[in-house]
């Protein structure tokens, strides 16, 4: 088989597998929503400590960005994805055995290694599997959103099932999640490595050239006004999304709703996330460079409203319905955000810089999540969830208004309006130069 035929086969196989893979592998199925109930009700760990565990996750992610880059460069995209999925299986076992905050911290360390690797390797694997053309961005977005919307659909179904399984035995949803992760590990073996590299040992990767390449890559990212604005956006939206994944469940638990009902509400939210992910292209075409800030403001205002209504929602059905609607709005913003942000970040990138951009995204996202998580845990330890949401809603609304002012002149410009430095890694520009 010629090299050209091998490349065509790689692209065909990877582009075919990726949507199915992402539907099952993007995040844990049968887990979220129930994880909060499992750790607080079955394991007896405090709600504040459960929120705090995500802060340790973010801290570990920050520490692991450079090691994760080295691992991906050493193992390649495919093998790195497989390793990340195997580590996720181990994470689920540790969660089942956890008894206190110390155990959860160890679990989050494993989870951080897994997702540090996966979050760099997966988008890069897809990006390098799509043939260069002026439509590459749209193809990437279409494949990525197809996988994301499928994940949200499966997540919705799994949350309903998990809610009922939890009432039978609290461990059953976690076991189901582990089974899916084993399946995902097997599916990931089917990928073909998109970039053939000469064999190098670990000493080469830890040498001066590798560190120099990484340093130059991050220096470019920090010089780019467009990327700095996007990373600011990531560092402010990601923490609120992470906090609300626990706060919404905690609020519903405060309102004395059963695990079944909470699971059904979460499932409806996942259906909304799936819908939002599918419609991201239309949403972006309509709002253009205001896409991110619109999502951010909707998210923060709905958090504020949810907190205010949550104060008396136990006594008034109308207020309870509004609380549930704010939960659904959160899921809409989540489904839209995660699909659009990857699309923005991969613009003007190629194989030389894409892993470093996705790594920088993880770094800044988790710096924000760590700071936000510490503050959210502190608040939850001092007051009711509803009051916490009111405070966070006000703070993040102010932050997002300031963020809009910074982003306004840096995001959504036409390609020719960006400087040569901004587009030095632009794959489309390089293709035009070749022809």
N, C-alpha and C positions, 0 to 999 in steps of 0.2 A: 504493500500500500504506500502510495506517495505521500509526501509531507502535506500536500494540498488536500488530499483525500482524508488524511488523518485529522486535519484542522476542521474540515467540513463535518466529519463524523462527530468530533468533539462538540462543535457548536450545536448540531442537531440534537445530540443526546442531552447535553446540559440544559438547553433551552426547553426541552420537552419535560425533563425531570423536575426542574426548579420550581414551577408553580405547585406541583403536587407535594414536593418536599416542604416548601414553605408553609403550606396549609397545615402541616402536622408539626413542623419543627420551629416555627418562628418563636414560639414561647410555649409554656407548659399548658397543655390541655387538662381538664378535670381538676385544676389546681387553684387558680386564682378565685377569690371570694371565699372558697372553702378553706384555703390555707389559713386565713385569718381566724375563721371559726374553729378549725382544727387545733391551731396553736393556743388559742385562748380558752376554748371549752374542753378539749380532750387532753391537752398537755398542761393546762393551767398556767400558761405564761401570760403576763400582763399585756394589755393592749399597747401600752407605751413601749414596751420592749419589742413587741412585734413590729411596730413602726420603726423603732430604732435599728432593727436588723438590716433594713434597706440602706441605712446610712453606712453601716459597715461594708455592705456590698459596694456602694459607691466609692468608699475609701480604697477598697481593694482594687477596684477597676482602675482608679487613678494610678496606683502603684504598678499595675500590671501592663500598662499600655506599651512600654518599650519591650518588655519580655514577650508580650503577645505578638508584636511586630516581628521580632526575631524568630519566634516559633513558626509563624506563617511563612516567612521567607525560607526557613530551613526545611519545613515539612511540605510546603506547597499549599495551594488553596484547598484541594480535595482532602488531603490527609488531615489538614487542620480542622476542617468541618467535621470529619469523622471523630477526631479526638474530642472536640467540643461536645459532641452529642454523647459520647461515652462518659465524659465527666458529668454531664447533666443527669445521667442514670445514677451515678454515685451520689449526686446531690439529693436526689429524691429518697434514696435509702437513708441518708443521714437525717433528713427531715423527719422521717418516720421514727427514728431512734432518739430524736432530740428530747431533752428534759428541761433545759434551762437556756438562758441567754448565751452562755458560753458555747453550748452545742450549736445554737443558731448562728453564732459568729463563724464557727468552723464551716458550717454548711454554706454560708454566704461567701466564704473564701473560695470554696470549690465552684460555686455558681459564677463567681466573678472571673475565675480562670476560664471557665467554659464560654461565657458570653464575650469576654475580651477577645478570645480567638475567633468565635463565630461571627461577631459583629464586624470584624475586619475581613475575614475570609469569604463569607457568604456574598455580600454585595460585590466584592472584587471578582469572585468566581463568575457571577452572572455578567458583570460588566465586561470581563475579558472573553466571555463566550459569545457575545453578540458581534457580528461582523461590522467593521467600520463603515459608516454611511451617515448621511445627514439625518436619517431617521432613527439613529441609534438611541437617542434620548427617549423618543416615543416608544420604541420597542422595549427598552429597559423598563420604562414606567408601566407599560401594559403588562409585561410578564410579572413584574414585582407586585403590582396592584391586584392581579389575578390571584397570586398566592396569598396576599394579605387578606383580601376579601373572603377567600376560602377558609383561611384560618379563623377569622371572626365568626363565620358561619358554623364551623366545627366547634369553636369555643362556646358559642351560644347553646348548641345542643349538649355539649359536655357539662355546662354549668347546670342545666336542668337535671340531667342524669346525676351529676355529683351531689346536688341538693337532696335528692331522694336517697342516694346511696349513703350519704352522711347520716341520715336519720336511722339507717339500719346499722351501720358501723362506721365510725369516723375515719377509719383507716382505708376503707374501700376506694374513695376517690383518689387517694395518693397512690394506691396500687395500680389503678387504671392509668394514671399519669405516667408511672414507671413503664408500664407495658407499651404505651405509645412511644416513649423515648427509645425503647429497645427497637421498635419498628423503624423509627427515624434513623437510628444508627445504621441499620441494615440498608435502608433506602440510599443513604449518603454514600455508600460504597459504590453505587452505580454511576456517580459522577466521573468525568474524565478530566484530568488536570489540564487546564487551559494554557498554561505557560510551561514549556519544557525548559528546564534549567540544567546547566552543567552541575555535576555532583560537587557539593561543597560540604566541608565538615563544619562543626559548630564553631571552631576557632576562627574560620574565615568570616562567619557571620558576626562574631563578636569583635572582629578586627576593626582597624581604623576606617577602612573603606565603607563598611556597613554603617558604622556610627556617623561617618561623614555624610552619607546619603540621607540618613534619617534626619540629621541636623539641618541639611539643606532643604529637605522637604518641609519640615516644620517651620523653618525660617520663611519659606515662600508663603506658607499658609498664614503666618502672622503678619506678613507684609500686605497680603491681599485684603483690600477694604471690603470686597464682596464676601469673602470667606469669614472675615472677622465679624461682620454683621450677622451672618448665618450662625456662627458659633455662639454669638451673644443670644440669639434667638433660641438656640438649642439649650443653652445653659439656664434660661429663664422659663421656658415652657416645659421641658422635661421634668424638673423637680415638682411642679404643681401636678402634673399628670401622675407621677409616682406617688405623691402624698395622697391624692384623691382616690387612688386604687384601694387604699386602706380606710381612708376617712369615710367614704361613702358606705362601705360595709359596716364600719363602726357606728355611723349615725343610724343606719337601719336596725342594727343590733340594739342601740340605745332606745329605739322606738318599739322594741320588743316584737319585732317580726321574726317568724320562724326561719330556719335554715332553708326549707323548701321555698318559701316566698322570696327570700333574699336571692336564692339560686335562680328563680324565674325572672326576677327583676334584672339580675346580672345577665341572663340569657338574652332578654329583650335588648339590653344595652349592646351586647355583642352582635346581634342582628343589625342594629343601627350602625355599629362600627364597620361591619361588612359592606353595608350600603354606601357609607361615606367613602370607604376605600375605593369602591367601584366608580364613584362619581367624582373622584379627585381631579380628573382632567377637565371636566366641565366647570368644576368649582374654580380651578386655577385659571382657566380661560376667561372666566367672568370677572374675577377679582384681580388677576395679574399680580403685581408686586405688593398688593395689600392682603394677599392670601394668609400669610403667617400672622400678621398683626390682628386681622379679623378673628381668626381662630383663638388667639390669645385673649383678646378682650371678651369674647363670648364665654370662654372657659372661666376667667376670673369673676365676671359678673354673675354667672350661674352658681359659682361657689359661694359667693356672698348671699345670693337669694336662697340657696339651699340651706345655709346656716341660719338665716333669719327665720325661715319657715320651720326649720327643724326644732326651734325652741318650743313651739306649741303644736307640732304636728301630731303628737300623741293624742291630743284632745279634739283636733279638727281634721276631718277627712280631706277637705280641700287642700289644706296645708301639706298633708301627707302626699297627696297626688303631685303637688308642686315639687316636693323633695324628690320624688321618683322621676319627675320630668328633668330635674337638674342632673340627676344621675345619668339619664339617657343622653342629655346634651354633652356631658363629659365624655361618653362613649363615642358620640359623633365626632367631637374634636380629636379624640385619640385616633380614631380610624383615619381621619383626614390627614392629621399631622405626620404620622409615621411614614405614610406613603409619599407625601409631597416633599418632606425634608431630604430624603435620600435622592430624590430626583434633582433638587436644587444643588445638593453637594457634589453630585457626579458631573454636573455641567462643567465644561472646560477642563476635563481631567482625562488622563490616559493611564496606562499600566505603570508608569513611573511614579505617579503621585496618588493614585486612587486609594491605596491601602493606608497611606499617611493621612489623607483627608478623613477617611472613616475612623481612623484611630483618634484623630484630633476631635472629631465629633463625640466619640465615647468619652474622651478625657474631659472636655468641657461640660458635657451632659452630666457626668457623674460628680464633677466638682459642685455643680449646682444642686444635684440631688443630695449630696452629702450635707451641704450647708442647710438646705431646705428640710432634709430628714431630721437633722438634729433639732432644729427649731420646732418642727411639727411634733416630734416625740416629747419635747419639753412642754409644749402647750397641752398635749393630750394627757400628760401626767398631772396637770394643774387644774384642768377644767373640762367641761362636757364637750363632746365633738362638735356640736352646733356652734358654740362660741369660738372654737378653734377655726372653723370654716369661715366665720364672719371676719376674723382677724386676717386670715390668709387671703380672703377675697379682696379686702381693702388694700393690703400690701402689694399683692401681685397686679392689681388694676393700676396702681400708681407706677409700678415697675414697667408694665407693658406700655403705658403712655410715653414714658421716657425712652423705652426701646424703639418705639415707632419713630421718634425724632432722629435717632441715630441711624436707623435702617433706611429712611426715606430716600436719601441720595446715593445709596450703595447697592440696593437690591432691585432687580427687575429692569435693568438698563438693556438697551440693544447691544448685541455683541461688539459692534464697532465703537460703542461709547466707552468700553472698558479699555484700560491701558494695555500695552504690549506685555507688560509684566504679569498682569492679571490673566492673560490668555496664553501664556508661554507653554502650557501643557495641553492646550486645546487640541483634541484629536481631529476635529473637523478642519481646523486651520492647517494642520499638518497634511491631511489628505489633499486639500486644495493645492498646497505647495508642491506635492508630488506630481499632480497632474497639470 
